[in-house]
Amino acid sequence: MPQICPSILSADFARLAEEAEAVRGADWLHVDVMDNHFVPNLTLGLPIVESLRKATDIPLDCHLMIDDPDRWAPQYAEAGAGSVTFHAEAAAAPVRLARDLRALGARASMALKPATPIEPFEDLLPELDMVLIMTVEPGFGGQSFLDIMLPKIRRTRQLIDRHGLQLWLQVDGGVSASTIERCADAGADVFVAGSAVYGADNPAAAIEALRADAQAATDSAPWVRRV
């Protein structure tokens, strides 16, 4: 079943508790953490994650676009994030970090910028619960989807299947009604959507529509194993 993760980067920051309630049907609430160093933008941090954890029962999916995730990422797991994503380009010891996150009860995820290939990280995949393929350059919401990432999504799905892993494959950036089917067909099964959800008149209905589109594409996708 495809999973939809609305990004609160597109929400009204003055009404985050209400904005979380508006997407109650979501599988995860995606929290973009940016430090103005790894990416040229400054957004949310630990205090917001701690507050959101108290305000909603939707599990939190924290995407850390920050320097030194080896130091900071475990604190997000301790703050109650159900999934914590660090960037391959920023982590000094990704295997140790993934194991630390799992030990703290969070799902361990690794993200790749558009220019970073997946192949050098093949041996790390068994240590992870999810891989995030960025379909825009990280740092800002509202960007256009990069079609050139579709082959990379396919290659990542092939590696996951080659090793027989139960590993989620997430995409983030420009995911909308016009792009989600292509992502699902290529192998993604977890979808971050910002403006496509929070820019809709009815965010809850937008989530259901996106999930249905992704499911339809998944049902006929070449990577899905059929009995």
DRENNU-292019 format. One record per residue (C-alpha): residue number from 1; residue in one letter; x, y, z. Coordinates in pm, 1 decimal. Layout:
N
(torba NUM, A, (X, Y, Z)) ...
***
This chain:
227
(torba 1, M, (0.0, 0.0, 0.0)) (torba 2, P, (148.6, 336.2, -99.4)) (torba 3, Q, (213.1, 574.4, 187.7)) (torba 4, I, (151.3, 950.4, 169.9)) (torba 5, C, (356.1, 1189.6, 384.1)) (torba 6, P, (238.2, 1552.6, 377.6)) (torba 7, S, (524.9, 1795.3, 429.4)) (torba 8, I, (459.0, 2062.2, 689.9)) (torba 9, L, (710.3, 2281.1, 507.3)) (torba 10, S, (405.4, 2378.0, 299.9)) (torba 11, A, (179.6, 2426.2, 602.6)) (torba 12, D, (98.2, 2741.7, 797.5)) (torba 13, F, (370.7, 2750.8, 1065.3)) (torba 14, A, (150.4, 2963.5, 1291.2)) (torba 15, R, (-110.5, 2684.3, 1301.3)) (torba 16, L, (93.3, 2364.7, 1298.4)) (torba 17, A, (-131.2, 2170.1, 1536.6)) (torba 18, E, (-435.9, 2251.9, 1322.4)) (torba 19, E, (-244.5, 2177.8, 1004.1)) (torba 20, A, (-149.8, 1836.0, 1141.3)) (torba 21, E, (-515.2, 1769.6, 1222.6)) (torba 22, A, (-609.5, 1862.2, 864.5)) (torba 23, V, (-407.4, 1567.0, 729.3)) (torba 24, R, (-522.8, 1306.3, 979.7)) (torba 25, G, (-552.1, 1045.1, 703.5)) (torba 26, A, (-180.8, 1067.8, 626.8)) (torba 27, D, (52.8, 775.5, 690.7)) (torba 28, W, (329.8, 1004.6, 817.5)) (torba 29, L, (378.2, 1374.4, 883.0)) (torba 30, H, (696.5, 1481.1, 704.8)) (torba 31, V, (913.7, 1732.8, 891.4)) (torba 32, D, (1187.1, 1906.3, 691.2)) (torba 33, V, (1475.9, 2011.9, 915.1)) (torba 34, M, (1722.2, 2252.9, 750.2)) (torba 35, D, (2020.5, 2420.3, 914.9)) (torba 36, N, (2123.1, 2686.0, 657.7)) (torba 37, H, (2455.5, 2503.6, 616.6)) (torba 38, F, (2390.4, 2173.4, 440.5)) (torba 39, V, (2117.2, 2351.7, 244.5)) (torba 40, P, (2064.7, 2727.8, 198.4)) (torba 41, N, (1755.0, 2752.5, 413.3)) (torba 42, L, (1663.6, 2747.8, 782.9)) (torba 43, T, (1344.6, 2578.2, 897.3)) (torba 44, L, (1237.2, 2361.2, 1189.3)) (torba 45, G, (1430.4, 2200.1, 1473.1)) (torba 46, L, (1395.2, 1980.6, 1778.3)) (torba 47, P, (1151.7, 2203.7, 1973.4)) (torba 48, I, (899.5, 2187.9, 1687.3)) (torba 49, V, (933.2, 1811.1, 1662.4)) (torba 50, E, (878.1, 1776.8, 2036.8)) (torba 51, S, (570.5, 2000.5, 2017.0)) (torba 52, L, (426.7, 1817.3, 1716.1)) (torba 53, R, (471.8, 1484.7, 1888.4)) (torba 54, K, (240.1, 1610.3, 2164.2)) (torba 55, A, (-7.0, 1764.4, 1919.9)) (torba 56, T, (-69.7, 1472.2, 1684.1)) (torba 57, D, (-72.2, 1094.4, 1681.5)) (torba 58, I, (39.8, 1082.0, 1318.2)) (torba 59, P, (391.7, 937.2, 1321.4)) (torba 60, L, (663.5, 1189.2, 1240.0)) (torba 61, D, (900.6, 1138.9, 948.2)) (torba 62, C, (1194.5, 1374.4, 1006.5)) (torba 63, H, (1414.9, 1456.3, 707.6)) (torba 64, L, (1739.5, 1608.9, 832.1)) (torba 65, M, (1900.3, 1832.6, 571.7)) (torba 66, I, (2176.2, 1926.2, 814.0)) (torba 67, D, (2548.6, 1901.4, 874.4)) (torba 68, D, (2677.8, 1650.5, 1130.0)) (torba 69, P, (2371.5, 1421.4, 1144.9)) (torba 70, D, (2586.1, 1170.1, 1336.4)) (torba 71, R, (2559.1, 1406.8, 1631.0)) (torba 72, W, (2206.2, 1541.5, 1587.9)) (torba 73, A, (1994.1, 1267.2, 1431.3)) (torba 74, P, (1964.3, 1049.1, 1744.2)) (torba 75, Q, (1812.7, 1343.5, 1928.7)) (torba 76, Y, (1521.5, 1345.9, 1683.7)) (torba 77, A, (1458.2, 979.1, 1756.6)) (torba 78, E, (1466.8, 1059.1, 2127.1)) (torba 79, A, (1219.8, 1343.6, 2065.5)) (torba 80, G, (968.7, 1094.1, 1930.7)) (torba 81, A, (1025.6, 1080.5, 1553.5)) (torba 82, G, (913.0, 745.6, 1415.6)) (torba 83, S, (1147.8, 774.5, 1118.2)) (torba 84, V, (1468.0, 976.6, 1090.5)) (torba 85, T, (1637.2, 1043.4, 756.7)) (torba 86, F, (1997.4, 1158.0, 731.8)) (torba 87, H, (2180.8, 1252.8, 413.5)) (torba 88, A, (2446.8, 1022.5, 274.6)) (torba 89, E, (2647.1, 1330.2, 175.4)) (torba 90, A, (2659.2, 1455.8, 536.0)) (torba 91, A, (2697.6, 1142.6, 750.0)) (torba 92, A, (3048.1, 1045.9, 861.1)) (torba 93, A, (2952.6, 695.6, 980.1)) (torba 94, P, (2618.5, 604.2, 821.3)) (torba 95, V, (2610.2, 242.3, 937.4)) (torba 96, R, (2673.3, 335.1, 1299.7)) (torba 97, L, (2418.5, 615.9, 1275.2)) (torba 98, A, (2153.6, 386.9, 1127.3)) (torba 99, R, (2211.9, 134.3, 1405.0)) (torba 100, D, (2190.9, 408.6, 1668.0)) (torba 101, L, (1857.2, 527.4, 1528.6)) (torba 102, R, (1716.9, 175.5, 1524.0)) (torba 103, A, (1835.7, 118.1, 1880.5)) (torba 104, L, (1637.0, 425.2, 1982.8)) (torba 105, G, (1321.7, 281.8, 1825.9)) (torba 106, A, (1312.0, 487.9, 1505.6)) (torba 107, R, (1321.3, 373.4, 1146.3)) (torba 108, A, (1658.7, 458.2, 991.4)) (torba 109, S, (1653.4, 624.1, 651.2)) (torba 110, M, (1920.8, 760.6, 419.6)) (torba 111, A, (1859.7, 1036.1, 164.2)) (torba 112, L, (2045.9, 1107.1, -158.1)) (torba 113, K, (2065.4, 1439.8, -340.4)) (torba 114, P, (1984.6, 1426.6, -713.4)) (torba 115, A, (2351.9, 1410.7, -817.3)) (torba 116, T, (2444.5, 1135.6, -568.6)) (torba 117, P, (2427.4, 784.0, -718.7)) (torba 118, I, (2277.7, 496.9, -521.9)) (torba 119, E, (2527.9, 230.1, -632.5)) (torba 120, P, (2813.8, 320.3, -391.4)) (torba 121, F, (2574.5, 262.3, -101.1)) (torba 122, E, (2448.9, -80.2, -205.5)) (torba 123, D, (2623.8, -258.1, 82.0)) (torba 124, L, (2459.0, -23.4, 334.4)) (torba 125, L, (2102.3, -103.3, 231.9)) (torba 126, P, (2050.7, -390.3, 480.8)) (torba 127, E, (2123.2, -142.8, 762.3)) (torba 128, L, (1836.2, 82.3, 656.2)) (torba 129, D, (1458.2, 86.1, 674.6)) (torba 130, M, (1408.4, 339.6, 396.4)) (torba 131, V, (1595.7, 515.9, 116.5)) (torba 132, L, (1489.4, 865.4, 12.8)) (torba 133, I, (1556.5, 971.9, -345.1)) (torba 134, M, (1535.0, 1350.4, -372.1)) (torba 135, T, (1347.5, 1449.1, -687.8)) (torba 136, V, (1443.3, 1816.1, -644.8)) (torba 137, E, (1750.9, 1983.1, -501.9)) (torba 138, P, (1694.6, 1991.8, -124.0)) (torba 139, G, (1645.4, 2323.7, 46.9)) (torba 140, F, (1315.2, 2470.9, -65.1)) (torba 141, G, (957.3, 2356.8, -113.1)) (torba 142, G, (748.8, 2413.5, -422.5)) (torba 143, Q, (1012.4, 2308.0, -677.0)) (torba 144, S, (937.4, 2129.6, -1002.5)) (torba 145, F, (982.5, 1753.1, -1021.7)) (torba 146, L, (1304.8, 1633.6, -1188.0)) (torba 147, D, (1208.4, 1365.7, -1439.8)) (torba 148, I, (1572.7, 1264.5, -1473.0)) (torba 149, M, (1546.0, 1104.0, -1128.4)) (torba 150, L, (1309.3, 831.4, -1251.3)) (torba 151, P, (1591.7, 601.8, -1374.0)) (torba 152, K, (1762.8, 642.3, -1035.7)) (torba 153, I, (1440.9, 538.8, -859.3)) (torba 154, R, (1426.8, 230.8, -1083.9)) (torba 155, R, (1788.9, 140.0, -1011.9)) (torba 156, T, (1730.4, 177.4, -639.4)) (torba 157, R, (1426.0, -49.6, -653.6)) (torba 158, Q, (1630.3, -305.6, -847.7)) (torba 159, L, (1899.5, -305.6, -578.2)) (torba 160, I, (1640.4, -345.1, -304.1)) (torba 161, D, (1479.8, -639.1, -483.7)) (torba 162, R, (1816.6, -795.6, -571.0)) (torba 163, H, (1897.2, -822.4, -201.6)) (torba 164, G, (1544.5, -929.6, -104.8)) (torba 165, L, (1504.8, -638.1, 136.8)) (torba 166, Q, (1184.3, -508.5, 292.7)) (torba 167, L, (1302.8, -154.1, 238.0)) (torba 168, W, (1075.6, 143.2, 173.8)) (torba 169, L, (1164.1, 370.6, -117.8)) (torba 170, Q, (1059.9, 731.5, -63.1)) (torba 171, V, (1055.2, 1021.8, -308.2)) (torba 172, D, (1047.5, 1387.9, -207.9)) (torba 173, G, (1016.0, 1692.5, -431.6)) (torba 174, G, (750.2, 1797.9, -679.2)) (torba 175, V, (526.3, 1500.2, -599.5)) (torba 176, S, (173.4, 1575.0, -721.5)) (torba 177, A, (-117.2, 1423.7, -910.3)) (torba 178, S, (80.5, 1471.2, -1231.6)) (torba 179, T, (399.8, 1298.6, -1112.4)) (torba 180, I, (309.1, 1041.5, -845.3)) (torba 181, E, (211.1, 768.7, -1092.4)) (torba 182, R, (548.5, 788.8, -1267.0)) (torba 183, C, (725.1, 762.3, -930.8)) (torba 184, A, (518.6, 460.2, -829.5)) (torba 185, D, (576.0, 290.5, -1164.3)) (torba 186, A, (951.2, 342.8, -1120.8)) (torba 187, G, (952.8, 177.0, -778.0)) (torba 188, A, (866.9, 431.4, -508.7)) (torba 189, D, (616.4, 335.2, -240.6)) (torba 190, V, (640.5, 629.0, 4.8)) (torba 191, F, (560.0, 977.8, -123.2)) (torba 192, V, (628.7, 1316.9, 32.9)) (torba 193, A, (385.1, 1581.1, -90.4)) (torba 194, G, (386.0, 1942.3, 22.7)) (torba 195, S, (189.7, 2191.9, -183.9)) (torba 196, A, (-7.7, 1911.0, -351.4)) (torba 197, V, (-166.5, 1847.1, -11.0)) (torba 198, Y, (-152.6, 2172.9, 180.7)) (torba 199, G, (-228.7, 2380.3, -128.5)) (torba 200, A, (-550.3, 2185.9, -188.4)) (torba 201, D, (-891.4, 2306.1, -73.3)) (torba 202, N, (-936.8, 1976.0, 108.4)) (torba 203, P, (-599.6, 1832.6, 223.4)) (torba 204, A, (-754.1, 1507.2, 346.1)) (torba 205, A, (-919.6, 1445.5, 8.3)) (torba 206, A, (-593.6, 1530.6, -168.6)) (torba 207, I, (-415.2, 1261.3, 33.7)) (torba 208, E, (-671.6, 999.4, -64.9)) (torba 209, A, (-652.2, 1100.0, -431.2)) (torba 210, L, (-273.0, 1080.7, -433.1)) (torba 211, R, (-280.8, 741.6, -262.4)) (torba 212, A, (-531.7, 611.6, -516.6)) (torba 213, D, (-319.1, 735.4, -808.3)) (torba 214, A, (-9.3, 573.2, -661.0)) (torba 215, Q, (-194.8, 246.9, -598.1)) (torba 216, A, (-324.8, 234.2, -955.0)) (torba 217, A, (26.9, 278.9, -1091.7)) (torba 218, T, (170.1, 26.2, -846.3)) (torba 219, D, (-86.1, -237.3, -945.4)) (torba 220, S, (52.6, -240.7, -1299.4)) (torba 221, A, (416.0, -153.8, -1223.5)) (torba 222, P, (681.8, -390.8, -1363.2)) (torba 223, W, (870.8, -411.0, -1031.9)) (torba 224, V, (578.9, -552.5, -832.0)) (torba 225, R, (595.0, -925.1, -771.3)) (torba 226, R, (270.4, -1100.2, -860.6)) (torba 227, V, (161.9, -1444.0, -744.8)) 
***
